[in-house]
Amino acid sequence: TASDGLNVRSGAGTGYSVLTVLDKGISVEITGSKKASNGKTWYAYKYSSSKTGYICSDYVSVKTVKSDSSFESYLTKQGFPKSYKSGLRVLHASHPKWVFKAVKTGYSWSTALSKESVIGRNLVSPSSPKSYRSTASGAYNSRTGAWTRFDGSWYAANSKVIAYYMDPRNFLTENGIYQFMTHRYDSGSQSSATVKAVIKGSFMEGRNPGGGYSSYQSLINAAGKNTGVNPNVLAAMIIQEQGWSGSSLCLGRYPGYKGYYNFFNIGAYTTGSMSAVQRGLWYARNQGWNTQYKSIKGGARFYADSYVKAKQDSYYTKKFNVKNGSANVGTHQYMTNVAAAASEGSLVKRAYSSNSNYPVIFEVPVYNSMPSSACQLP
């Protein structure tokens, strides 16, 4: 429950070394407990195949999950490894209508991680700890102590950070699970009302986008239904790309491109002659996106054709292209931000704030020869 993360120690007490930091909300399976010298209780869990980690009970919310034999049989039949099951048990106990499907990639964890660790494929923000940055050749100059910047001001992520965000076991939590939610349209769990919950507090709330639609939620819901894409996802993508207040790409005021909109930042990257904003609005002009509704409908169609129909139909798989064979891992990625899938998943959870037990389907990747326990941040 620690808002800034919880230190995992090598022993029961603050005098022991820090093994890693657990993000708020992560689930671990408690295997025992010990008293520190000051009388505080520390819980033990399996940090790795050879190490036990200890976390202070002051910052842990304990949930006891009753055995569910039919769900256990289902998990085994799906092919979920033992290390996935503790997180899934907790989620199932709270949301019995949720459906969890194992997506077997058919290749090894090390193969996927190696392909994703190519310099420049995964980036961390400048506000991230320096320990998150890669020091490999091309990412860091050991002689000058300077890191190479990518995509403006970002840095190449080191392999441990990539492993953490790629490892599905780190996100089998109330917030993290949404990155595995399918992006296909389903009227049973998606509507204008759920879209309204996602965009609440954003620049789209209470505004009229035109094109025959009185609100952004009705437009986004229609765009999703017409293209076969989850409209809650489309709404979260717009906020992820444009921010809560909107950016120059969606406000229609940028000099030289006034009246053009690119809500999904499609084609928005820096070139030798254009900034990312200019390139994105140049793309929008070429597409004829001179109204908000044209941009949202066009962007939804692009996402449906280029990603959802191409087996990149979750936040996780549009970031890590793992359902199309090992040869395609590291290619055709919607974004370079290594943490993007996790952050967008947290946004879309807002759609289910009024009823978090919709029959939502989550497709969770499983690799061959995975580490015995979840990968940790450096």
N, C-alpha and C positions, 0 to 999 in steps of 0.2 A: 504493500500500500504506500510505500515511500514515493512521493511525487517526483523526486530527482533520481530515482533508482536506488536499489538496495545492494550494499556490498556483500559479496559472498566470501567468507573467510575460510582459511584452511583448518581452523579450529574454533571451538566455542568461546568467543571473546574478541574484543576489538584489538587485542594485542597480536593477533595472528595476521598473517599476510593476506592481502586481497587477491582472490583468484579471478574474479570478474565482477561485473555489476549487472543485476537483473533489472530490466525495465519494469515500471509499474504495470501490474496486471498479468504478468507472466505466471503460469501455473507450474508447480513442481510437485512431485510426489514425495511426501515426507516419509523418511525411513526410520527416524528415531529422534531423540532429543538429548541435550546435555545442559547442565547448569554451568554458567561461567563463574569465575571467582567472586563476582559481585552479586551472585544469586539470580541473574537473569537467565531465562531459558532460551536456548538456541536450537533451532531445528536442523536436522541433517537431511541431505538429499544426495542423490547420485550425480556428482558434478561431471565425472567422466568414468571411463571403465576402470580406472585405477585410483580415483580420488573421490573423497566425500567433501561436499561443500556445506558450510554452516551459515544460517541466516538468523538474525535476531528476531525473536517472536514478537517484539513490539511492533514490527512493520509487516506482519503476515496475517492474513485473514484465512483461517482454516475452514475447509469444507469437507465433511465426511460424505462420501458417495456410496450409497447402498449398491450392492451387487445386482446387476441386471443380466441374467443369463442369456436372454434373447439378444440383447445388444452386444454382449461379448461375442456371441456366435457370429453376429453380423459383421463385427469388426474383423474377425479372423477370416471370414469368407471373403470380405473385400480385399484382404491382403495387407492390412495395416500392421506394421511392425510393433513389437511390444512398446518401444519408446514413444510411439504416437498415442497409445491408448489412455494414459492417465489424463491428458488434456481433453481428449474426446469424451471420456467418461463424465468429466465435470460439465462440459457443454451439454451433453445429452441429458444429464440430470436436471439442468435448468431449462432446457428447450427440447422437450421430447419429440416435437414435430420436425425439427431440423433433420436434414438428410446429409450424411457424410459419405462421399465416394472416394475410394483410393484410385488415383491415376498413376499407373505404373509406367514409368518412362522407358524401361527396358535397357537402360545403360547405367554405368556406375556414377556414384556421387563425385568421385575424383575427376572423372571425365568432364562432367558438367562444370565443376568448380574451376578446372583448368581453363576451359574455354571462356568462362565469364571473367577470369582474372587477367585477360589481355588488357594492357594499359589503355585507358580511355573508354572502355565499355561500361564501366561503373564508376560513378563519381560521388564525392561527398561534398557537402556545402562548406564554405569558408568558416562557418560558425561551429563546425564539428571539432571535437578534440583533435589535436595534431596526431595522436596515436592512431586515428582512423585513416590517415593518409598513407599511400604506398611510398616506399623508399626504393622501389625497383628502378632500374635504368629506364629513362624516358619519363619518369614521374618525379624524380628527385635528383638533384646534383649534390653529391656528397662533398665536393670540393668547395662549393659556394654556400651550401646549406639552403638552397632555394628549391621550392617545389614548382613543377610545371603547372600552369593554369590551363584548364580545359573549359570550353563553352563559356567563355567570359571570365568567371572568377572561381570556378570549381576545381577540385583536385581529384586525382585518381585514388580510388578506394583501395586499401590493402586487402589481401586475400582473406584475412580473418573477418573483416567487416562484411565482405561479400558472402562468405560462408554463413555468417550469422543471419543475414537477410534472405539468403537462399534457403536456409534450413526451415522447412515448414513447421517443425516441432516448436520453434520459438514463438509461433503465432497461433497456437491452438488455444486462444483466449477470447474473452468476450469482445474485445476490440479487434484483435489480430485476425480472427477467423474470417472477417469479411473480405479480405483480399483473395480468398478462395471461392467466393460466391460466384455462381455462373452469371455471365453477362447477357444471357439470352432472355428474350421477353417472356414474361409469365404474368398474366393478369391476376393470378391468385395472390401475388405478393407485391404487385407494383400498380401504382395509380397516381393520379394528380395529387392526391392527399399525401402519399409518401414522398413524392417529389417536393411538395411544399415544405415538408419537414426538413429535407436536405438543404434547401436554399434559404431557409429562415436566417435572417441576419446578414445576408449577402446583398450585393448590389442589385440582384434580380428580384428581391422580395418586394411585392406590391407595385411592380412596374408593368406597363403594357408594352409588349414587344412588337405589336402590330401584326400584319399578315393574317388578320382574322382571328387572332388569339388575344384574349383579354388579360392573360397572365403568363408569366414564364413557365409556371408549373404545367399549365394546360398545353403550351407549345412543346415543352420537353417531353411530356408524356406521349403526345401525339407522334413526335419524332421517333421515340423509342418503339411505339407500337407499329408504325409504318415501316420501320427498318429491321424489326426483330431484335432490338437491343433493349436491355433493361434501362428504363428511363432514370431510375435512381442513380445508376452508374453514370449516365450522361451528365446529370446535374452535378455529381461529385467531381467529375472530370473537369467541368467548366470552372468550378471553384478552385480546384488544384492548379489549373493553368492560369487563371486570371486573378486569383486572390479574392478576398471577401469584398474588397472595394472596387474591383474591376481594374483593368489595365488598358494601356493604349491600344491593345489588339481588339478590344471589344467595346470601346466607347465611341468609336466613329469620329474622333477629333484629330487624329494624327496628321500633321502637315504633309501635304502631298498625297495623302490617302484618305481624306475626309469622306465619311459616308461609307467606309468599308469595314467589315467585321470578320474576325477569325476567332471564334469562341474557344476552339480546341487547340489553338496554336499549331495547326497543321502547316508544315513547311517553314516553321519559324525557327531558323537557326542562323548563326552568324556566318557570313561569307566575306571574301576580301573586299567587296564593295558595299555590302549591306549589313546593318545590324539585324538581330533576330526579329525585332519588331517590324522593321522595313521589309524583311524577306517574307514574314508572315502575312503582312498586308498586301504585298505584291502578289502573293499566292491567292489571297482572297479576291483581289481585283480581277485576276485571270479567271477565277471561278464565277465571277458575277455576284459575289456575296455583298450586295449593297444594302441589305437590310438584316436586322437581327435574326428574323425567322429563316431567311435563306442560309445564313451562316450555320445556324443550329441544325437545320434539316440536312444541309450538305455535309456538315461535320459528322452527324449521326450516320449518314449513308457511307461516308468514307470509313468510319470505324467499323461498321457492320461488314463491309466488303473486304477491308484490309486486315482485320483482326478477328472479329467474332467468328466469321465464316472460315477463317484460316487456323482454327484450333487455338487461337490466343484469346480465349473467351473468359478470362478472369483478370483481376489486377495483377495477380502473380504471373500468369502466362503471357500477358502483354509486356511485362517487364523482363521476365526470364522465359524465352521461347523454348520450352522443354517438352512440348507435346508433339513435335514434328521430327523426332529423331535426333540423335546426337550431332549430326552434321549441321543442324540448324541452330544449335545452342549458341547464344552470343550474337545472333543475327536478327534483323527485323525487330528491334526492340523499340517500344513506343517512347521510352524515356531512358536517360542515362543516370538519373538520380537513383542510387542504390536503395534508398529507403522509400521510394515513391509508392510501391505497392502497399506497404504497411500504412502509410499516411493516408492514401486515398481510401483504403478499407475503413479506417476510422471515421472518415467523413460520411461514407454511405450508411454507416450504422444509424445515423440520425433518422433515416427513413423509417426505421422500425422502432422508434423511441416510444410510440404509443402502444405498440403490441410487438414485442420481440420474439413472438413464437409463431410467426408466419411459417409456412412450409418451405423454407428456403433451402436450396441445394448448394452444398459446398463440395468442390472437387479438389482434393488435396494430393499433390504430387508425392510419389514415393520413388526413391532411387535405389539401385542395387548397391550393396556394400556400403551402407551409410555408417557413420560413426555410431557407437553404442549409445551416446547421449547427445543432446542438442549442442551445436556449436555456439561458442560464447564470444562476446565482444572483447577486443584487446584491452 
